Amino acid sequence: MPAKEHILATVRMLQEEHLDVRAVTLGVDLCDCADRDPERMCRLIRDKILRKAGNLVSACEQVSRKYGIPVVNRRL
């Protein structure tokens, strides 16, 4: 089945069967946050998460409104 047909089948399922997107998961690589000082490492992790995922909820809500598909969970 060509990609176009897959997309249309998914849209049809969302509309007719009232399916939703159960979760959006954002993976964040924290390897570059490693540090011998635990306080500095925690600060680096916090800063990176806020930088990369600070707008995760609003981005999911925007996509949900645009396409009319509910997103139930957002997680890192």
Backbone as numpy.savetxt, mean C-alpha at the origin, in Angstrom:
# Nx Ny Nz CAx CAy CAz Cx Cy Cz
-5.59 -15.78 -21.97 -6.43 -14.61 -21.97 -5.54 -13.37 -21.97
-5.72 -12.46 -22.91 -4.90 -11.24 -22.97 -5.11 -10.36 -21.73
-4.16 -9.50 -21.49 -4.18 -8.65 -20.30 -5.46 -7.81 -20.23
-5.92 -7.30 -21.36 -7.13 -6.47 -21.39 -8.32 -7.26 -20.85
-8.42 -8.52 -21.23 -9.53 -9.34 -20.76 -9.43 -9.63 -19.26
-8.20 -9.79 -18.75 -7.99 -9.98 -17.31 -8.48 -8.75 -16.54
-8.13 -7.60 -17.04 -8.52 -6.35 -16.38 -10.04 -6.21 -16.38
-10.65 -6.45 -17.53 -12.11 -6.34 -17.62 -12.81 -7.36 -16.72
-12.27 -8.57 -16.64 -12.84 -9.59 -15.76 -12.75 -9.16 -14.30
-11.63 -8.55 -13.92 -11.46 -8.07 -12.55 -12.44 -6.95 -12.25
-12.58 -6.01 -13.17 -13.53 -4.91 -12.97 -14.95 -5.46 -12.84
-15.28 -6.42 -13.66 -16.61 -7.04 -13.61 -16.85 -7.68 -12.24
-15.85 -8.39 -11.74 -15.99 -9.02 -10.41 -16.17 -7.98 -9.32
-15.41 -6.88 -9.41 -15.52 -5.83 -8.41 -16.91 -5.21 -8.41
-17.47 -5.00 -9.60 -18.78 -4.36 -9.71 -19.91 -5.32 -9.37
-19.87 -6.51 -9.92 -21.00 -7.43 -9.78 -20.98 -8.20 -8.46
-19.80 -8.51 -7.96 -19.70 -9.32 -6.75 -19.31 -8.50 -5.53
-19.20 -7.19 -5.72 -18.88 -6.26 -4.63 -17.61 -6.66 -3.88
-16.61 -7.06 -4.63 -15.33 -7.41 -4.02 -14.59 -6.14 -3.63
-13.63 -6.27 -2.75 -12.80 -5.13 -2.37 -11.35 -5.56 -2.33
-10.48 -4.59 -2.23 -9.06 -4.87 -2.07 -8.85 -5.04 -0.57
-8.50 -6.24 -0.14 -8.40 -6.54 1.29 -7.25 -5.78 1.95
-6.13 -5.62 1.26 -4.99 -4.96 1.90 -4.04 -4.40 0.86
-3.44 -3.29 1.23 -2.33 -2.73 0.48 -1.14 -2.80 1.43
-0.09 -3.46 1.00 1.09 -3.63 1.84 2.28 -2.93 1.20
2.94 -2.09 1.97 4.12 -1.39 1.50 5.33 -1.96 2.21
6.26 -2.51 1.45 7.49 -3.03 2.03 8.55 -1.93 2.04
9.22 -1.77 3.15 10.27 -0.76 3.28 11.55 -1.46 3.72
12.59 -1.32 2.93 13.89 -1.92 3.24 14.58 -1.07 4.31
14.86 -1.65 5.45 15.47 -0.92 6.57 16.95 -1.25 6.75
17.53 -1.99 5.82 18.94 -2.40 5.97 19.87 -1.21 6.11
19.57 -0.13 5.39 20.46 1.03 5.45 20.28 1.84 6.74
19.39 1.40 7.61 19.17 2.08 8.90 19.99 1.45 10.03
20.69 0.36 9.75 21.48 -0.31 10.78 22.53 0.64 11.35
22.68 0.59 12.66 23.64 1.46 13.32 24.00 0.84 14.68
25.20 1.09 15.14 25.63 0.57 16.44 24.89 1.26 17.59
24.47 2.48 17.37 23.75 3.24 18.39 22.24 2.98 18.23
21.62 2.27 19.18 20.20 1.93 19.06 19.28 3.15 18.91
19.60 4.23 19.60 18.76 5.43 19.49 18.84 6.02 18.09
20.04 6.07 17.53 20.20 6.59 16.17 19.49 5.67 15.18
19.63 4.36 15.37 18.98 3.40 14.48 17.46 3.59 14.52
16.89 3.74 15.68 15.45 3.95 15.80 15.03 5.24 15.10
15.83 6.27 15.24 15.54 7.55 14.59 15.59 7.40 13.07
16.60 6.68 12.57 16.72 6.44 11.13 15.52 5.65 10.60
15.11 4.64 11.35 13.95 3.83 10.95 12.70 4.68 10.92
12.47 5.44 11.98 11.29 6.30 12.05 11.26 7.28 10.89
12.39 7.95 10.64 12.46 8.93 9.56 12.19 8.29 8.20
12.74 7.10 7.98 12.55 6.44 6.69 11.09 6.01 6.51
10.50 5.46 7.55 9.10 5.04 7.45 8.21 6.25 7.16
8.45 7.34 7.86 7.64 8.54 7.62 7.86 9.08 6.20
9.09 9.02 5.73 9.40 9.51 4.38 8.76 8.63 3.30
8.84 7.33 3.48 8.35 6.41 2.45 6.85 6.13 2.56
6.31 6.10 3.77 4.93 5.67 3.96 4.05 6.72 4.61
4.54 7.92 4.72 3.80 8.97 5.39 2.45 9.27 4.77
2.31 9.02 3.48 1.04 9.31 2.82 0.34 8.04 2.32
0.66 6.90 2.92 0.08 5.63 2.49 -1.45 5.63 2.60
-1.98 6.08 3.72 -3.43 6.08 3.92 -4.10 7.02 2.92
-3.58 8.22 2.76 -4.21 9.16 1.84 -4.09 8.69 0.39
-2.98 8.06 0.03 -2.83 7.52 -1.33 -3.83 6.40 -1.58
-4.02 5.53 -0.59 -5.00 4.44 -0.73 -6.41 5.00 -0.85
-6.71 6.02 -0.05 -8.04 6.63 -0.12 -8.28 7.29 -1.48
-7.25 7.93 -2.00 -7.36 8.58 -3.31 -7.62 7.55 -4.41
-6.88 6.46 -4.40 -7.08 5.39 -5.39 -8.45 4.76 -5.21
-8.85 4.57 -3.98 -10.15 3.99 -3.69 -11.28 4.85 -4.26
-11.18 6.17 -4.04 -12.20 7.08 -4.59 -12.16 7.11 -6.11
-10.97 7.15 -6.67 -10.83 7.24 -8.13 -11.44 6.04 -8.84
-11.19 4.84 -8.30 -11.65 3.62 -8.97 -12.88 3.00 -8.33
-13.33 3.56 -7.22 -14.52 3.04 -6.56 -14.34 1.67 -5.94
-13.12 1.37 -5.51 -12.81 0.06 -4.93 -12.37 0.27 -3.48
-13.11 -0.27 -2.52 -12.70 -0.10 -1.12 -11.39 -0.83 -0.80
-10.54 -0.15 -0.06 -9.31 -0.77 0.45 -9.54 -0.96 1.94
-9.53 -2.21 2.40 -9.90 -2.52 3.77 -8.75 -2.28 4.76
-7.53 -2.69 4.41 -6.38 -2.57 5.32 -5.20 -1.96 4.58
-4.46 -1.17 5.33 -3.19 -0.59 4.82 -2.13 -0.96 5.84
-1.02 -1.48 5.36 0.00 -1.92 6.32 1.40 -1.80 5.74
2.36 -1.79 6.66 3.78 -1.77 6.29 4.33 -3.16 6.44
